[in-house]
Amino acid sequence: MTESLQTSVIILGGSIVGLSSALFLAQRGVPCILIERHPGSSPHPPRHGLDAPHHGAVPDDPAHASLDDAGRKALIRHAIGSDEEIEILAQGTWALWGSIADAFADKSLRAFLAGDAAHALPPNRGGYGANTGIADAHNLVCKLEAVLAGRTDRTLLGTYDAERRAVALVRHDQIFAREDYRKYVADSAWLAERRKGGMGDIEVLDDVAMELGQIYRSSGVMVKNGEESRWALAKTPAEWKGQPGTRAPHIWVQRNEEVISSLDLFCAGWVLLSEDGGLIERLGAVAGLECVLVGQDVQEVEEGNFEAAFGVDKYGAVLVRPDGYIAARWGSGSSAEDINRMYILVSYAS
Ligand SMILES: Cc1cc2nc3c(=O)[nH]c(=O)nc-3n(C[C@H](O)[C@H](O)[C@H](O)COP(=O)(O)OP(=O)(O)OC[C@H]3O[C@@H](n4cnc5c(N)ncnc54)[C@H](O)[C@@H]3O)c2cc1C
């Protein structure tokens, strides 16, 4: 008997990124069908081609590629500094390569690439593989849910490629600018091409900035004319001050009797934060937008933290997207109409 199934979302691949996507969708009440070619769990990490050093455990020596089990065990004992008995359960090799897809979405915005299907990068000290893929899934699912629920125009899905492909490209460059992999690309056509284009060597960015502080630039983020050109590609969370396109910062706030992180206010929907009760009153009820009056709905645990961390003044406001990123912010003198208009623009509310 053939069973017929209907779904709005099909996920191909049930490893880290496919499963993360399914979980993020389930969290938002969106059913999906996930298809995995392996009957059990996938081998992890995935294996592809030739040997390369990983996390410094295996020295960079081509002779190691042809070692037998006894030789491998000796190498592992040397690396961990112990004579422990070792059982090799599986061994494999992978290709040291980096490639980023030309597009993360098709033109009709119905098919998307995420994880290693979108960006294959060698393992490094920073988890640019799985972490980047899970963040792709989170970014895409937040948008997909809004489109499937009919709150948002499909155009919003175009910002997935703009935001996540840019992140992958920076990570690609940072991996090959770092000590572990620099030597592999020293004579590469890619680096020669960059230099020819006048781009020179790549500046190594801070690890924490790369992990937590890469900025999004797309039509899902509103910046004042020319403002973003002054901002770095990545900074640590402590260095950002609520710039649109960055993760909303953490500060401790009190809600009712409970002390929570400001981050707990986000990721369920659109949130506008302001200390200006008059502004929130003038804004009134806006579909799909939760307004949080700082000083009333939540209290700062340390006075002045909200303005300092989010970069707004007493009469300003900040708009946070359902994925926890800042979409826009306003200084004093901004009108409720202005805020409403921009909210509609960045959320593609339909
Ligand atoms: C040696 C090594 C160490 C690593 N260490 C780290 C680390 O410490 N931290 C980190 O963040 N990342 C690390 N990575 C990278 C990380 O493993 C990958 O980025 C991550 O596994 C990518 O997840 P994915 O779900 O996108 O793809 P994959 O894990 O490759 O999964 C793809 C899935 O799709 C399935 N599939 C493929 N084709 C089909 C099809 N036609 N139909 C159905 N199913 C299909 C496959 O069976 C597989 O289950 C490492 C990688 C390697 C090689």
PDBQT file of the ligand as one rigid body, heavy atoms in Angstrom, charges set to zero:
ROOT
HETATM    1  C1  LIG A 401      37.705  15.329  10.720  1.00  0.00    +0.000 C 
HETATM    2  C2  LIG A 401      36.636  16.351  10.909  1.00  0.00    +0.000 A 
HETATM    3  C3  LIG A 401      36.490  16.967  12.158  1.00  0.00    +0.000 A 
HETATM    4  C4  LIG A 401      35.498  17.931  12.342  1.00  0.00    +0.000 A 
HETATM    5  N1  LIG A 401      35.375  18.537  13.568  1.00  0.00    +0.000 NA
HETATM    6  C5  LIG A 401      34.475  19.521  13.733  1.00  0.00    +0.000 A 
HETATM    7  C6  LIG A 401      34.364  20.199  14.984  1.00  0.00    +0.000 A 
HETATM    8  O1  LIG A 401      35.090  19.904  15.931  1.00  0.00    +0.000 OA
HETATM    9  N2  LIG A 401      33.434  21.196  15.097  1.00  0.00    +0.000 N 
HETATM   10  C7  LIG A 401      32.627  21.540  14.038  1.00  0.00    +0.000 A 
HETATM   11  O2  LIG A 401      31.817  22.473  14.171  1.00  0.00    +0.000 OA
HETATM   12  N3  LIG A 401      32.691  20.904  12.863  1.00  0.00    +0.000 NA
HETATM   13  C8  LIG A 401      33.600  19.914  12.682  1.00  0.00    +0.000 A 
HETATM   14  N4  LIG A 401      33.695  19.270  11.472  1.00  0.00    +0.000 N 
HETATM   15  C9  LIG A 401      32.780  19.658  10.402  1.00  0.00    +0.000 C 
HETATM   16  C10 LIG A 401      31.419  19.010  10.617  1.00  0.00    +0.000 C 
HETATM   17  O3  LIG A 401      31.562  17.625  10.756  1.00  0.00    +0.000 OA
HETATM   18  C11 LIG A 401      30.517  19.326   9.413  1.00  0.00    +0.000 C 
HETATM   19  O4  LIG A 401      30.523  20.723   9.163  1.00  0.00    +0.000 OA
HETATM   20  C12 LIG A 401      29.096  18.871   9.710  1.00  0.00    +0.000 C 
HETATM   21  O5  LIG A 401      29.051  17.480   9.867  1.00  0.00    +0.000 OA
HETATM   22  C13 LIG A 401      28.174  19.272   8.552  1.00  0.00    +0.000 C 
HETATM   23  O6  LIG A 401      26.902  18.831   8.832  1.00  0.00    +0.000 OA
HETATM   24  P1  LIG A 401      25.837  18.669   7.687  1.00  0.00    +0.000 P 
HETATM   25  O7  LIG A 401      24.609  18.172   8.360  1.00  0.00    +0.000 OA
HETATM   26  O8  LIG A 401      25.745  19.936   6.899  1.00  0.00    +0.000 OA
HETATM   27  O9  LIG A 401      26.452  17.622   6.666  1.00  0.00    +0.000 OA
HETATM   28  P2  LIG A 401      26.865  16.097   6.893  1.00  0.00    +0.000 P 
HETATM   29  O10 LIG A 401      27.276  15.860   8.321  1.00  0.00    +0.000 OA
HETATM   30  O11 LIG A 401      27.827  15.785   5.803  1.00  0.00    +0.000 OA
HETATM   31  O12 LIG A 401      25.512  15.327   6.666  1.00  0.00    +0.000 OA
HETATM   32  C14 LIG A 401      24.901  15.211   5.432  1.00  0.00    +0.000 C 
HETATM   33  C15 LIG A 401      23.849  14.118   5.579  1.00  0.00    +0.000 C 
HETATM   34  O13 LIG A 401      23.118  14.043   4.360  1.00  0.00    +0.000 OA
HETATM   35  C16 LIG A 401      22.948  12.676   4.033  1.00  0.00    +0.000 C 
HETATM   36  N5  LIG A 401      22.740  12.632   2.601  1.00  0.00    +0.000 N 
HETATM   37  C17 LIG A 401      23.596  12.991   1.626  1.00  0.00    +0.000 A 
HETATM   38  N6  LIG A 401      23.034  12.829   0.422  1.00  0.00    +0.000 NA
HETATM   39  C18 LIG A 401      21.779  12.366   0.641  1.00  0.00    +0.000 A 
HETATM   40  C19 LIG A 401      20.703  12.021  -0.220  1.00  0.00    +0.000 A 
HETATM   41  N7  LIG A 401      20.809  12.109  -1.536  1.00  0.00    +0.000 N 
HETATM   42  N8  LIG A 401      19.543  11.594   0.347  1.00  0.00    +0.000 NA
HETATM   43  C20 LIG A 401      19.427  11.507   1.683  1.00  0.00    +0.000 A 
HETATM   44  N9  LIG A 401      20.430  11.822   2.559  1.00  0.00    +0.000 NA
HETATM   45  C21 LIG A 401      21.576  12.244   2.031  1.00  0.00    +0.000 A 
HETATM   46  C22 LIG A 401      24.216  12.005   4.490  1.00  0.00    +0.000 C 
HETATM   47  O14 LIG A 401      24.045  10.633   4.674  1.00  0.00    +0.000 OA
HETATM   48  C23 LIG A 401      24.461  12.738   5.821  1.00  0.00    +0.000 C 
HETATM   49  O15 LIG A 401      23.808  12.129   6.898  1.00  0.00    +0.000 OA
HETATM   50  C24 LIG A 401      34.665  18.296  11.260  1.00  0.00    +0.000 A 
HETATM   51  C25 LIG A 401      34.795  17.660  10.008  1.00  0.00    +0.000 A 
HETATM   52  C26 LIG A 401      35.779  16.715   9.824  1.00  0.00    +0.000 A 
HETATM   53  C27 LIG A 401      35.936  16.067   8.494  1.00  0.00    +0.000 C 
ENDROOT
TORSDOF 0
